[in-house]
Amino acid sequence: MRIQPTKNYVLLGTGAILDKNKVYPASIASNLPNYEQREAIFVYYDDEGGSMMLEKGEYVKTKKRCE
């Protein structure tokens, strides 16, 4: 799945940033409680598997290519 964040997000202490103008690969966060209701996903921000969790309203699905 590919998503675009609805705003910029920063993961404190890591320097990881999700830019609202970019598209990122993501997967469903099926290991979290109530992930279906929350529409929780993990967004991958680097090639080393670094991820950030977002929930419904914090992202939109897209068919654009990842950058």
Chimera marker file (.cmm) of the C-alpha trace (Angstrom):
<marker_set name="trace">
<marker id="1" x="0.000" y="0.000" z="0.000" r="1" g="1" b="0" radius="0.5"/>
<marker id="2" x="1.138" y="3.569" z="-0.624" r="1" g="1" b="0" radius="0.5"/>
<marker id="3" x="0.101" y="6.532" z="1.480" r="1" g="1" b="0" radius="0.5"/>
<marker id="4" x="0.604" y="10.265" z="1.761" r="1" g="1" b="0" radius="0.5"/>
<marker id="5" x="0.580" y="11.837" z="5.247" r="1" g="1" b="0" radius="0.5"/>
<marker id="6" x="-1.987" y="14.607" z="5.785" r="1" g="1" b="0" radius="0.5"/>
<marker id="7" x="0.646" y="16.721" z="7.566" r="1" g="1" b="0" radius="0.5"/>
<marker id="8" x="4.351" y="16.572" z="8.410" r="1" g="1" b="0" radius="0.5"/>
<marker id="9" x="5.314" y="14.164" z="11.205" r="1" g="1" b="0" radius="0.5"/>
<marker id="10" x="8.569" y="13.914" z="13.171" r="1" g="1" b="0" radius="0.5"/>
<marker id="11" x="9.587" y="10.904" z="15.262" r="1" g="1" b="0" radius="0.5"/>
<marker id="12" x="11.287" y="12.537" z="18.248" r="1" g="1" b="0" radius="0.5"/>
<marker id="13" x="14.745" y="11.326" z="19.147" r="1" g="1" b="0" radius="0.5"/>
<marker id="14" x="15.388" y="9.813" z="15.708" r="1" g="1" b="0" radius="0.5"/>
<marker id="15" x="15.282" y="12.695" z="13.264" r="1" g="1" b="0" radius="0.5"/>
<marker id="16" x="12.837" y="10.684" z="11.108" r="1" g="1" b="0" radius="0.5"/>
<marker id="17" x="10.435" y="12.878" z="9.167" r="1" g="1" b="0" radius="0.5"/>
<marker id="18" x="7.338" y="12.103" z="7.114" r="1" g="1" b="0" radius="0.5"/>
<marker id="19" x="6.831" y="14.891" z="4.592" r="1" g="1" b="0" radius="0.5"/>
<marker id="20" x="3.189" y="15.569" z="3.646" r="1" g="1" b="0" radius="0.5"/>
<marker id="21" x="4.285" y="16.196" z="0.047" r="1" g="1" b="0" radius="0.5"/>
<marker id="22" x="5.822" y="12.722" z="-0.376" r="1" g="1" b="0" radius="0.5"/>
<marker id="23" x="4.414" y="9.222" z="-0.851" r="1" g="1" b="0" radius="0.5"/>
<marker id="24" x="5.598" y="6.337" z="1.339" r="1" g="1" b="0" radius="0.5"/>
<marker id="25" x="5.143" y="2.557" z="1.391" r="1" g="1" b="0" radius="0.5"/>
<marker id="26" x="3.038" y="1.263" z="4.274" r="1" g="1" b="0" radius="0.5"/>
<marker id="27" x="1.508" y="-1.901" z="5.696" r="1" g="1" b="0" radius="0.5"/>
<marker id="28" x="-1.448" y="-2.638" z="7.940" r="1" g="1" b="0" radius="0.5"/>
<marker id="29" x="-0.477" y="-2.671" z="11.627" r="1" g="1" b="0" radius="0.5"/>
<marker id="30" x="-2.239" y="-5.977" z="12.297" r="1" g="1" b="0" radius="0.5"/>
<marker id="31" x="-0.233" y="-6.622" z="15.477" r="1" g="1" b="0" radius="0.5"/>
<marker id="32" x="-1.885" y="-3.686" z="17.286" r="1" g="1" b="0" radius="0.5"/>
<marker id="33" x="-5.147" y="-3.891" z="19.250" r="1" g="1" b="0" radius="0.5"/>
<marker id="34" x="-8.183" y="-2.594" z="17.340" r="1" g="1" b="0" radius="0.5"/>
<marker id="35" x="-6.048" y="-1.942" z="14.241" r="1" g="1" b="0" radius="0.5"/>
<marker id="36" x="-9.062" y="-2.320" z="11.950" r="1" g="1" b="0" radius="0.5"/>
<marker id="37" x="-11.178" y="0.268" z="13.772" r="1" g="1" b="0" radius="0.5"/>
<marker id="38" x="-8.215" y="2.620" z="14.123" r="1" g="1" b="0" radius="0.5"/>
<marker id="39" x="-7.082" y="1.950" z="10.520" r="1" g="1" b="0" radius="0.5"/>
<marker id="40" x="-3.563" y="1.770" z="11.950" r="1" g="1" b="0" radius="0.5"/>
<marker id="41" x="-0.636" y="1.389" z="9.550" r="1" g="1" b="0" radius="0.5"/>
<marker id="42" x="3.141" y="1.344" z="9.660" r="1" g="1" b="0" radius="0.5"/>
<marker id="43" x="4.749" y="3.838" z="7.276" r="1" g="1" b="0" radius="0.5"/>
<marker id="44" x="8.288" y="3.036" z="6.132" r="1" g="1" b="0" radius="0.5"/>
<marker id="45" x="10.454" y="6.142" z="5.940" r="1" g="1" b="0" radius="0.5"/>
<marker id="46" x="13.838" y="4.564" z="5.074" r="1" g="1" b="0" radius="0.5"/>
<marker id="47" x="15.375" y="1.544" z="3.345" r="1" g="1" b="0" radius="0.5"/>
<marker id="48" x="16.480" y="0.037" z="6.664" r="1" g="1" b="0" radius="0.5"/>
<marker id="49" x="12.938" y="-0.740" z="7.836" r="1" g="1" b="0" radius="0.5"/>
<marker id="50" x="12.404" y="2.327" z="9.997" r="1" g="1" b="0" radius="0.5"/>
<marker id="51" x="8.698" y="2.874" z="10.464" r="1" g="1" b="0" radius="0.5"/>
<marker id="52" x="6.205" y="5.188" z="12.075" r="1" g="1" b="0" radius="0.5"/>
<marker id="53" x="2.621" y="4.331" z="13.033" r="1" g="1" b="0" radius="0.5"/>
<marker id="54" x="-0.240" y="6.452" z="11.715" r="1" g="1" b="0" radius="0.5"/>
<marker id="55" x="-3.985" y="6.120" z="12.204" r="1" g="1" b="0" radius="0.5"/>
<marker id="56" x="-7.163" y="7.071" z="10.352" r="1" g="1" b="0" radius="0.5"/>
<marker id="57" x="-7.185" y="10.748" z="9.416" r="1" g="1" b="0" radius="0.5"/>
<marker id="58" x="-3.405" y="11.028" z="9.523" r="1" g="1" b="0" radius="0.5"/>
<marker id="59" x="-2.908" y="9.660" z="5.983" r="1" g="1" b="0" radius="0.5"/>
<marker id="60" x="-4.621" y="9.108" z="2.647" r="1" g="1" b="0" radius="0.5"/>
<marker id="61" x="-4.133" y="6.106" z="0.379" r="1" g="1" b="0" radius="0.5"/>
<marker id="62" x="-2.728" y="6.911" z="-3.048" r="1" g="1" b="0" radius="0.5"/>
<marker id="63" x="-1.682" y="5.251" z="-6.279" r="1" g="1" b="0" radius="0.5"/>
<marker id="64" x="1.187" y="7.710" z="-6.796" r="1" g="1" b="0" radius="0.5"/>
<marker id="65" x="4.709" y="6.304" z="-6.882" r="1" g="1" b="0" radius="0.5"/>
<marker id="66" x="6.837" y="6.323" z="-3.741" r="1" g="1" b="0" radius="0.5"/>
<marker id="67" x="9.739" y="8.765" z="-3.713" r="1" g="1" b="0" radius="0.5"/>
<link id1="1" id2="2" r="1" g="1" b="0" radius="0.2"/>
<link id1="2" id2="3" r="1" g="1" b="0" radius="0.2"/>
<link id1="3" id2="4" r="1" g="1" b="0" radius="0.2"/>
<link id1="4" id2="5" r="1" g="1" b="0" radius="0.2"/>
<link id1="5" id2="6" r="1" g="1" b="0" radius="0.2"/>
<link id1="6" id2="7" r="1" g="1" b="0" radius="0.2"/>
<link id1="7" id2="8" r="1" g="1" b="0" radius="0.2"/>
<link id1="8" id2="9" r="1" g="1" b="0" radius="0.2"/>
<link id1="9" id2="10" r="1" g="1" b="0" radius="0.2"/>
<link id1="10" id2="11" r="1" g="1" b="0" radius="0.2"/>
<link id1="11" id2="12" r="1" g="1" b="0" radius="0.2"/>
<link id1="12" id2="13" r="1" g="1" b="0" radius="0.2"/>
<link id1="13" id2="14" r="1" g="1" b="0" radius="0.2"/>
<link id1="14" id2="15" r="1" g="1" b="0" radius="0.2"/>
<link id1="15" id2="16" r="1" g="1" b="0" radius="0.2"/>
<link id1="16" id2="17" r="1" g="1" b="0" radius="0.2"/>
<link id1="17" id2="18" r="1" g="1" b="0" radius="0.2"/>
<link id1="18" id2="19" r="1" g="1" b="0" radius="0.2"/>
<link id1="19" id2="20" r="1" g="1" b="0" radius="0.2"/>
<link id1="20" id2="21" r="1" g="1" b="0" radius="0.2"/>
<link id1="21" id2="22" r="1" g="1" b="0" radius="0.2"/>
<link id1="22" id2="23" r="1" g="1" b="0" radius="0.2"/>
<link id1="23" id2="24" r="1" g="1" b="0" radius="0.2"/>
<link id1="24" id2="25" r="1" g="1" b="0" radius="0.2"/>
<link id1="25" id2="26" r="1" g="1" b="0" radius="0.2"/>
<link id1="26" id2="27" r="1" g="1" b="0" radius="0.2"/>
<link id1="27" id2="28" r="1" g="1" b="0" radius="0.2"/>
<link id1="28" id2="29" r="1" g="1" b="0" radius="0.2"/>
<link id1="29" id2="30" r="1" g="1" b="0" radius="0.2"/>
<link id1="30" id2="31" r="1" g="1" b="0" radius="0.2"/>
<link id1="31" id2="32" r="1" g="1" b="0" radius="0.2"/>
<link id1="32" id2="33" r="1" g="1" b="0" radius="0.2"/>
<link id1="33" id2="34" r="1" g="1" b="0" radius="0.2"/>
<link id1="34" id2="35" r="1" g="1" b="0" radius="0.2"/>
<link id1="35" id2="36" r="1" g="1" b="0" radius="0.2"/>
<link id1="36" id2="37" r="1" g="1" b="0" radius="0.2"/>
<link id1="37" id2="38" r="1" g="1" b="0" radius="0.2"/>
<link id1="38" id2="39" r="1" g="1" b="0" radius="0.2"/>
<link id1="39" id2="40" r="1" g="1" b="0" radius="0.2"/>
<link id1="40" id2="41" r="1" g="1" b="0" radius="0.2"/>
<link id1="41" id2="42" r="1" g="1" b="0" radius="0.2"/>
<link id1="42" id2="43" r="1" g="1" b="0" radius="0.2"/>
<link id1="43" id2="44" r="1" g="1" b="0" radius="0.2"/>
<link id1="44" id2="45" r="1" g="1" b="0" radius="0.2"/>
<link id1="45" id2="46" r="1" g="1" b="0" radius="0.2"/>
<link id1="46" id2="47" r="1" g="1" b="0" radius="0.2"/>
<link id1="47" id2="48" r="1" g="1" b="0" radius="0.2"/>
<link id1="48" id2="49" r="1" g="1" b="0" radius="0.2"/>
<link id1="49" id2="50" r="1" g="1" b="0" radius="0.2"/>
<link id1="50" id2="51" r="1" g="1" b="0" radius="0.2"/>
<link id1="51" id2="52" r="1" g="1" b="0" radius="0.2"/>
<link id1="52" id2="53" r="1" g="1" b="0" radius="0.2"/>
<link id1="53" id2="54" r="1" g="1" b="0" radius="0.2"/>
<link id1="54" id2="55" r="1" g="1" b="0" radius="0.2"/>
<link id1="55" id2="56" r="1" g="1" b="0" radius="0.2"/>
<link id1="56" id2="57" r="1" g="1" b="0" radius="0.2"/>
<link id1="57" id2="58" r="1" g="1" b="0" radius="0.2"/>
<link id1="58" id2="59" r="1" g="1" b="0" radius="0.2"/>
<link id1="59" id2="60" r="1" g="1" b="0" radius="0.2"/>
<link id1="60" id2="61" r="1" g="1" b="0" radius="0.2"/>
<link id1="61" id2="62" r="1" g="1" b="0" radius="0.2"/>
<link id1="62" id2="63" r="1" g="1" b="0" radius="0.2"/>
<link id1="63" id2="64" r="1" g="1" b="0" radius="0.2"/>
<link id1="64" id2="65" r="1" g="1" b="0" radius="0.2"/>
<link id1="65" id2="66" r="1" g="1" b="0" radius="0.2"/>
<link id1="66" id2="67" r="1" g="1" b="0" radius="0.2"/>
</marker_set>
